[in-house]
């Protein structure tokens, strides 16, 4: 079992804690540069290779597929744990310290709670250290698929309103708010990692208990 950090938006945090969000989708980062998705086509094999590797074939539209290479999900395999990296803050005395310079055990505030010391600054979720994470998840399934392969049941598991008719459109609208400007609009139907998880209540509750009194 291995631990992997995964960033979570502030709006996803309460859904995850309430167990209303049990899936997340992340763009597959290709191991080679593609200047324009419009000129290339690719997919990952449905069958996993040994030790969590996936087979990939790719090539230009209008031509035969010309390449093959393995790629691995950066968030691990079923049985691994995920710790959620979210927007965070510590005491203002550390405002000019790097995360690596902040000792383990200091009080942490989270943007999803809309609460922090007045003079403290919010820090990027990407820079949250493992010790500061309050939410731990058990990874139960990893799939490589196209974004538009999502089903209404999957969309509801992503945390959107549980309406079968509107779940997929609602999720794709939410996806575009986060990813369209990065070049991964739903209309491009990017390849994604579909991760399914359960809340590890013991580890999550353990962190809340360990949080020092301010």
C-alpha positions as CSV (number, residue, x, y, z in Angstrom):
1,X,0.0,0.0,0.0
2,X,1.3,3.5,-0.9
3,X,0.1,7.0,-0.1
4,X,-0.5,9.6,-2.9
5,X,-1.5,13.2,-2.6
6,X,-4.4,14.5,-4.7
7,X,-5.6,18.1,-4.9
8,X,-9.2,18.8,-4.1
9,X,-11.2,22.0,-4.7
10,X,-12.9,23.7,-1.8
11,X,-16.3,22.8,-3.1
12,X,-15.4,19.1,-3.3
13,X,-14.2,18.9,0.3
14,X,-17.6,19.0,2.1
15,X,-19.0,16.5,-0.5
16,X,-16.2,14.2,0.2
17,X,-16.5,14.4,4.0
18,X,-20.3,13.8,3.7
19,X,-19.5,10.7,1.5
20,X,-21.5,12.3,-1.4
21,X,-18.5,12.3,-3.6
22,X,-16.8,9.0,-4.2
23,X,-15.3,9.5,-7.6
24,X,-13.0,12.0,-9.2
25,X,-11.7,12.3,-12.8
26,X,-8.2,13.7,-13.7
27,X,-6.7,14.3,-17.1
28,X,-4.3,11.7,-18.3
29,X,-0.9,13.3,-18.8
30,X,0.7,11.9,-21.9
31,X,4.3,10.8,-21.8
32,X,5.0,12.7,-25.1
33,X,4.1,16.2,-26.2
34,X,1.1,16.8,-28.4
35,X,0.8,20.3,-29.9
36,X,-2.9,20.0,-30.7
37,X,-5.4,17.4,-29.7
38,X,-7.2,17.9,-32.9
39,X,-4.3,16.3,-34.9
40,X,-3.9,13.3,-32.7
41,X,-5.9,10.4,-31.5
42,X,-5.0,8.0,-28.7
43,X,-6.4,5.7,-26.1
44,X,-5.4,3.6,-23.2
45,X,-6.0,-0.1,-23.2
46,X,-8.8,-1.3,-21.0
47,X,-6.7,-4.2,-19.8
48,X,-4.1,-3.2,-17.2
49,X,-0.6,-4.4,-17.6
50,X,1.3,-5.8,-14.6
51,X,1.8,-3.6,-11.6
52,X,-0.7,-0.9,-12.6
53,X,0.7,0.0,-16.0
54,X,-1.7,0.7,-18.9
55,X,-1.0,0.1,-22.6
56,X,-1.3,3.1,-24.9
57,X,-1.5,3.4,-28.7
58,X,-1.6,6.7,-30.5
59,X,-1.2,8.2,-34.0
60,X,-2.5,11.0,-36.3
61,X,-6.1,11.2,-37.5
62,X,-6.5,9.8,-40.9
63,X,-3.6,7.4,-40.5
64,X,-2.8,4.2,-38.7
65,X,-1.8,4.0,-35.1
66,X,1.9,4.1,-35.0
67,X,3.0,3.9,-31.4
68,X,2.6,2.0,-28.2
69,X,3.9,2.8,-24.7
70,X,2.9,2.1,-21.1
71,X,1.7,4.8,-18.8
72,X,0.9,4.6,-15.1
73,X,-1.7,6.3,-13.0
74,X,0.0,8.8,-10.8
75,X,-2.6,8.3,-8.0
76,X,-1.7,4.6,-7.6
77,X,-3.7,1.4,-7.7
78,X,-6.7,-0.1,-5.8
79,X,-5.6,-0.6,-2.2
80,X,-3.5,2.6,-2.1
81,X,-4.5,5.6,0.0
82,X,-5.1,9.2,-1.1
83,X,-4.6,12.2,1.1
84,X,-6.5,15.3,0.0
85,X,-4.4,18.4,-0.7
86,X,-6.6,21.5,-0.2
87,X,-6.1,25.3,0.1
88,X,-4.7,25.8,3.5
89,X,-3.1,28.3,6.0
90,X,-1.0,28.2,9.1
91,X,-0.2,30.7,11.8
92,X,0.8,34.2,10.4
93,X,4.3,33.7,12.0
94,X,5.0,31.3,9.2
95,X,3.8,33.6,6.4
96,X,7.3,33.8,4.9
97,X,8.2,30.2,5.4
98,X,8.2,27.5,2.8
99,X,5.9,24.5,3.5
100,X,9.1,22.4,4.0
101,X,10.2,24.8,6.8
102,X,7.0,24.5,8.8
103,X,7.3,21.8,11.4
104,X,4.8,19.0,11.6
105,X,2.1,19.4,14.2
106,X,1.2,23.1,13.8
107,X,-2.4,24.1,13.6
108,X,-3.8,24.1,10.0
109,X,-6.8,26.0,8.7
110,X,-8.6,25.1,5.5
111,X,-10.2,27.4,2.9
112,X,-13.2,25.0,2.6
113,X,-14.1,26.0,6.1
114,X,-13.8,29.7,5.3
115,X,-11.8,30.3,8.5
116,X,-8.3,31.3,9.3
117,X,-6.3,33.9,11.4
118,X,-6.8,37.4,10.0
119,X,-3.2,37.9,9.0
120,X,-2.5,34.4,7.8
121,X,-2.2,33.8,4.0
122,X,-3.8,31.1,2.0
123,X,-1.4,28.6,0.4
124,X,-1.9,26.6,-2.7
125,X,-3.3,23.1,-2.3
126,X,-0.4,21.8,-4.5
127,X,2.0,22.8,-1.7
128,X,0.2,21.1,1.2
129,X,2.5,18.6,3.0
130,X,1.3,15.2,3.8
131,X,1.2,15.8,7.5
132,X,-1.2,18.6,7.1
133,X,-3.9,16.7,5.2
134,X,-7.1,16.1,7.1
135,X,-9.0,13.9,4.6
136,X,-7.8,10.4,3.8
137,X,-9.3,8.1,1.1
138,X,-9.0,4.4,0.2
139,X,-8.6,4.0,-3.5
140,X,-10.9,1.1,-4.6
141,X,-10.9,1.4,-8.4
142,X,-8.9,3.0,-11.2
143,X,-10.1,3.2,-14.8
144,X,-8.7,4.8,-17.9
145,X,-11.5,6.1,-20.1
146,X,-12.7,9.1,-22.2
147,X,-14.4,11.8,-20.2
148,X,-17.7,11.5,-22.2
149,X,-17.9,7.8,-21.2
150,X,-19.2,9.0,-17.9
151,X,-22.6,7.6,-16.9
152,X,-25.3,9.3,-14.8
153,X,-24.4,7.0,-11.9
154,X,-20.7,8.1,-12.2
155,X,-21.7,11.8,-12.4
156,X,-23.8,11.4,-9.2
157,X,-20.8,9.7,-7.6
158,X,-18.8,12.8,-8.6
159,X,-21.0,14.8,-6.2
160,X,-23.5,16.5,-8.5
161,X,-27.2,16.7,-7.7
162,X,-28.7,13.2,-7.8
163,X,-30.9,13.6,-10.8
164,X,-30.3,11.0,-13.4
165,X,-31.5,13.2,-16.3
166,X,-29.3,16.2,-15.5
167,X,-26.4,14.6,-13.7
168,X,-24.0,14.2,-16.7
169,X,-24.7,17.7,-18.2
170,X,-24.3,19.2,-14.7
171,X,-21.0,17.4,-14.2
172,X,-19.6,18.4,-17.6
173,X,-20.5,22.0,-16.9
174,X,-18.6,21.8,-13.6
175,X,-15.7,20.1,-15.5
176,X,-15.5,22.9,-18.0
177,X,-15.4,25.5,-15.2
178,X,-12.2,23.9,-13.9
179,X,-10.5,22.6,-17.0
180,X,-11.7,24.3,-20.2
181,X,-9.1,27.2,-19.9
182,X,-6.4,24.5,-19.4
183,X,-7.2,23.1,-22.9
184,X,-9.2,20.1,-21.6
185,X,-12.8,21.1,-22.4
186,X,-15.4,18.4,-22.3
187,X,-16.0,18.9,-26.0
188,X,-12.5,17.6,-26.6
189,X,-13.4,14.4,-24.8
190,X,-10.0,14.1,-23.1
191,X,-8.7,10.8,-21.7
192,X,-9.1,10.7,-17.9
193,X,-8.3,8.6,-14.9
194,X,-11.6,7.7,-13.2
195,X,-10.8,7.1,-9.6
196,X,-13.2,5.6,-7.1
197,X,-12.6,5.9,-3.4
198,X,-14.1,5.6,0.0
199,X,-13.5,7.9,3.0
200,X,-11.0,6.4,5.4
201,X,-12.9,7.6,8.5
202,X,-10.3,6.3,11.0
203,X,-7.4,8.2,9.4
204,X,-9.6,11.3,8.8
205,X,-11.0,11.4,12.3
206,X,-7.5,10.8,13.7
207,X,-6.2,13.9,12.0
208,X,-9.0,16.0,13.4
209,X,-8.2,14.7,16.9
210,X,-4.5,15.5,16.5
211,X,-5.2,19.2,15.5
212,X,-3.8,21.4,18.2
213,X,-6.0,23.9,20.0
214,X,-5.2,27.4,18.6
